[in-house]
Amino acid sequence: MVSDKEMYEQKSICDMFLAIQRKKDNNNANKRIFRKIIYDFHSDLESLKVKCKSYGGIWRIYKTVNKRDMRKALHNFRHTIIDTDKTSIESLWRKELLQPDNKFSKFFMIDLDNINLLPAIEQWLSNNKIDVRGLYKSPNGWHIVTDKFNRKEFNMKFPKVDILTDGYFYIDTV
């Protein structure tokens, strides 16, 4: 779902950006979130940055780890729209896309804040033949996107490392 002024090709799957203005980065100002469907990574990222700058403050931009299934989301959205009295349909649509039920892919993200563990985790992933789909620097460490694996086994080896099944990895700060 896009603004009436925008025309895009229809897609059945998509990725999304989230721009988050956190209270602790902005003198306890109200938390704001912008959600944007990605049609063209670079131009959509730049337009989101412009929007964030126009509101001022410090923003963190993230991208969804898992692609979203737009057909499934549309089905669920129809139920949401019937059950709500909110008026911002476009915002509701983007929010619906981010619901866990609407995941298309099934990747994990390891949120690693202790950078000293990075070599050990990379070795563990390699030893267990788990594909790493992306390694992204975050403000506090690393986000490692991988194929699915046995979380219990991982947690026994790295008990203080978070594994997200549907998260967002860090892109930039504006």
N, C-alpha and C positions, 0 to 999 in steps of 0.2 A: 504494500500500500504506500503510495507516494502522494505528495502534494499535487493538486490539480495543475500546477505550473510545471511539473516535471514529467517527462516521459522516459520510461526505461523499458528495456526488453523484459519480458516475463521470465522468471527463473523458478525452478522447483526447489533449489537449495541456495543458501546464502550464508555469508559470514556477517558479523556485526561488530561495530565499534561501540564502546561505552566511554563516555567522557564523564569523569566523576570529580566534583569539587568537594573535597573532604573538609569537614569542620576543623580538624586539627591542623590542616595546612592553611586555613583561611580565617584565623582569629575567631573560631566558633561561629562563623556565618552559617546560614542555612545550607544544608547539603543539597547540591543539585546534581542531576544526572541527565545526560543527553544520550540517546540511543540512535544509531545510524546504520541502516542496511548498507553493506558494501557492494557497490556495482563496479566501481573502478577504485582500486586500493589507494593510489596516490592522490587522485583528485578528491575522493571522498574524505580522506584523511586531512587534506589541506582545508577543505571547506569546514570540517569539524573544528579544526584549530582556529580558523577565523571566527567561527561562532563562539568558541570558548573565550577567545581574546576580547570579543565584544562585550562579554559579561564581566570580564575582569577576574582577578583572583588567580589561584594556582589550580590547574586541572591535571589529572592523570588520565591518559587515554589508554584503553585496553582493547584487545580483540578477542572474540570468542575462540575458545580452544576447539570446540565442535561446531561444524556447520549446522545450520538450522533447516528443517524440513518445512518449506513454505506451504505445501499442500496440507500437511497435518496441522500446522499452525492455523491455517484458514478455517479448517473444520472446527478446531477448538475455539477460534475467535468468534465464530458465529454464535456459539453458546455464551461466550463472555459478553458479547454485545447485547444479547437478549436479557441477560441477568444483571445488567448494570444501568445506571442512570447518568453515567459520566458522559461528557460531551466531546472529549478529545479522542476521536476515533483513531487518528493517526498514531497518537501516543499509546493507546491501548493495543494497537496492532504490533508495534515494535516491542512492547512489553510482553505480549503473547509469544512472539517469536523466541524470546529468551527463556521461556519456561522449559524445564527439563524434559517434559513429554515431547517437545518438538525438536529434540536433537536428531540430526541426521547421521553424524559420525559418532564414534564412541572412543575418543582418545582420552588419556589421562594427562593431568598436568602435575608435576612435582614442583611444589613451591618451596624452594630452598633458600633459607635465610642465612644459614651457616655455610659460607663459601668454602670453608676448609673441607667440607664433605663432598664437594663436587667430584674430585677424582675417584673417590671410593664409590660414589653413586654411578658414575659413568662406567666404572669397571663392573659393578654389579649388573647393570643393564646389559652390558656386552656379554658377560658370562651367561646370562639368562636368555640371550638372543632376542632382546626386546629392542625394536626399532625406535630410535629417537627421531621424531618428526621435526623438532625445532628446539634450539637452545637460545633463550632470550634473556638478556640482562634486565634485571628489575631494580628498583631503587634500593632494595634491601638484600639482593642476592641474585638468584637465577630462577627462571621459569623453564622447566624442561617438559616438552610435550612428547608423549610416547604412545605407542600402541598399548592396549590393555595388558595387564599382568596380574599376578597373584599379590594382592595388597597385603595379606597377612604375612606372607614371607618377607616382603619389603619392610613392613613395620617392625618385624622382629629384628631385622638388621639395622634399621634407621628409625627408631621409635619417635624421635622428635621432629621428623620431617613430614609435612602435610602432603597428601595426595588428593587432588580434586578431580572428580569425575566429570564435571561440567563447569569449568572456570573460565577465566579471562587472563590472557597474558599481557604483560606490560609492553606498550609501544613507545610512549613519549610523555613528557611533562610540558605543559604549556603555561 
